[in-house]
Amino acid sequence: MIDDCLHSYFDEGFGNKTFIKAKNKSDKNITNNDNKGIFMITIISENIIAEQKQQEFITIVKQMIEKSRKEDGCISYTLHQNTQNPLYYCIIEQWENEQAISQHNHTEHFKTLVPQMKKCRIEQKQANHFRIMDI
């Protein structure tokens, strides 16, 4: 999985701070132009899945992961299962920018697979977008 995410890190001294510059799996620079660190958006989607629909959900998400990771702008796309509640799944996506997310949301696989995922869940807890802070 790590190879599908950010695989190339290197430190670059910048005044008193050291910023991490990173490249994604296709060697695109995902840091912003003023050397202030990683510039990407992380989406965290938390879902409670019906017990009898778990395998179906995993199969659908696997298809989404395989197709999404091939898209321009996708840095990482992973599925996580809660260690205390096996019905609680979290999809974590990392994208280069809002434009990449918008393009992803208009793909045929997104339009087809997301409604299928929704049929498997009891509830969507949250779906939030986060940007890394430069602090």
LODREN-43561 format. One record per residue (C-alpha): x, y, z; residue in one letter; residue number from 1. Coordinates in steps of 0.2 Angstrom, whole numbers, plus 5000, padded with zeros to 4 digits. Example, Ala and Ser with C-alpha at 12.3 -4.5 7.8 and 13.67 -1.06 7.14 Angstrom:
// LODREN-43561
> 5062; 4978; 5039; a; 1
> 5068; 4995; 5036; s; 2
//
This chain:
// LODREN-43561
> 5000; 5000; 5000; m; 1
> 5014; 5012; 5004; i; 2
> 5020; 5012; 4986; d; 3
> 5003; 5017; 4980; d; 4
> 5004; 5033; 4992; c; 5
> 5018; 5045; 4994; l; 6
> 5034; 5036; 4990; h; 7
> 5047; 5049; 4988; s; 8
> 5051; 5061; 5002; y; 9
> 5066; 5072; 5005; f; 10
> 5070; 5086; 5017; d; 11
> 5075; 5103; 5011; e; 12
> 5081; 5116; 5023; g; 13
> 5072; 5132; 5023; f; 14
> 5077; 5145; 5035; g; 15
> 5073; 5139; 5053; n; 16
> 5061; 5127; 5047; k; 17
> 5062; 5110; 5037; t; 18
> 5048; 5107; 5026; f; 19
> 5044; 5090; 5019; i; 20
> 5043; 5090; 5000; k; 21
> 5034; 5075; 4992; a; 22
> 5030; 5068; 4976; k; 23
> 5016; 5056; 4972; n; 24
> 5016; 5039; 4963; k; 25
> 5018; 5047; 4946; s; 26
> 5032; 5059; 4952; d; 27
> 5022; 5074; 4952; k; 28
> 5027; 5087; 4964; n; 29
> 5012; 5090; 4977; i; 30
> 5020; 5104; 4987; t; 31
> 5015; 5121; 4984; n; 32
> 5026; 5133; 4974; n; 33
> 5032; 5143; 4989; d; 34
> 5040; 5129; 4998; n; 35
> 5028; 5129; 5012; k; 36
> 5025; 5110; 5013; g; 37
> 5013; 5097; 5006; i; 38
> 4998; 5105; 4997; f; 39
> 4984; 5092; 4995; m; 40
> 4967; 5088; 5001; i; 41
> 4962; 5073; 5011; t; 42
> 4944; 5066; 5011; i; 43
> 4939; 5055; 5026; i; 44
> 4922; 5046; 5023; s; 45
> 4916; 5036; 5038; e; 46
> 4903; 5023; 5035; n; 47
> 4893; 5010; 5045; i; 48
> 4890; 4995; 5034; i; 49
> 4876; 4982; 5036; a; 50
> 4884; 4966; 5043; e; 51
> 4877; 4955; 5028; q; 52
> 4883; 4968; 5016; k; 53
> 4901; 4969; 5021; q; 54
> 4909; 4958; 5008; q; 55
> 4899; 4967; 4994; e; 56
> 4904; 4984; 5001; f; 57
> 4923; 4978; 5001; i; 58
> 4921; 4972; 4983; t; 59
> 4914; 4988; 4977; i; 60
> 4927; 4999; 4986; v; 61
> 4941; 4988; 4979; k; 62
> 4934; 4992; 4962; q; 63
> 4934; 5011; 4966; m; 64
> 4951; 5010; 4973; i; 65
> 4959; 5002; 4958; e; 66
> 4951; 5014; 4946; k; 67
> 4953; 5030; 4957; s; 68
> 4972; 5026; 4960; r; 69
> 4974; 5027; 4941; k; 70
> 4967; 5045; 4940; e; 71
> 4977; 5060; 4938; d; 72
> 4978; 5069; 4954; g; 73
> 4975; 5054; 4965; c; 74
> 4989; 5052; 4978; i; 75
> 4981; 5039; 4989; s; 76
> 4965; 5029; 4991; y; 77
> 4963; 5017; 5005; t; 78
> 4950; 5007; 5015; l; 79
> 4951; 5005; 5034; h; 80
> 4941; 4995; 5046; q; 81
> 4939; 5000; 5064; n; 82
> 4947; 4989; 5076; t; 83
> 4933; 4990; 5089; q; 84
> 4918; 4989; 5077; n; 85
> 4921; 4978; 5062; p; 86
> 4905; 4986; 5054; l; 87
> 4914; 5004; 5054; y; 88
> 4924; 5007; 5038; y; 89
> 4933; 5023; 5034; c; 90
> 4938; 5027; 5016; i; 91
> 4953; 5039; 5016; i; 92
> 4957; 5048; 4999; e; 93
> 4971; 5060; 4996; q; 94
> 4970; 5072; 4981; w; 95
> 4982; 5085; 4973; e; 96
> 4969; 5098; 4973; n; 97
> 4950; 5102; 4972; e; 98
> 4951; 5101; 4953; q; 99
> 4956; 5083; 4954; a; 100
> 4942; 5079; 4966; i; 101
> 4930; 5087; 4955; s; 102
> 4936; 5077; 4940; q; 103
> 4935; 5061; 4951; h; 104
> 4917; 5065; 4956; n; 105
> 4912; 5066; 4937; h; 106
> 4920; 5049; 4932; t; 107
> 4910; 5035; 4926; e; 108
> 4916; 5023; 4940; h; 109
> 4912; 5036; 4953; f; 110
> 4894; 5039; 4947; k; 111
> 4892; 5020; 4946; t; 112
> 4900; 5013; 4962; l; 113
> 4895; 5027; 4975; v; 114
> 4877; 5022; 4973; p; 115
> 4881; 5004; 4975; q; 116
> 4891; 5008; 4991; m; 117
> 4877; 5018; 4998; k; 118
> 4866; 5003; 4997; k; 119
> 4877; 4993; 5008; c; 120
> 4878; 5005; 5022; r; 121
> 4867; 5008; 5037; i; 122
> 4873; 5026; 5040; e; 123
> 4887; 5038; 5034; q; 124
> 4894; 5045; 5049; k; 125
> 4904; 5059; 5040; q; 126
> 4913; 5064; 5025; a; 127
> 4925; 5078; 5027; n; 128
> 4938; 5087; 5017; h; 129
> 4955; 5092; 5025; f; 130
> 4970; 5102; 5020; r; 131
> 4987; 5100; 5028; i; 132
> 4991; 5115; 5039; m; 133
> 5008; 5123; 5037; d; 134
> 5012; 5126; 5056; i; 135
//
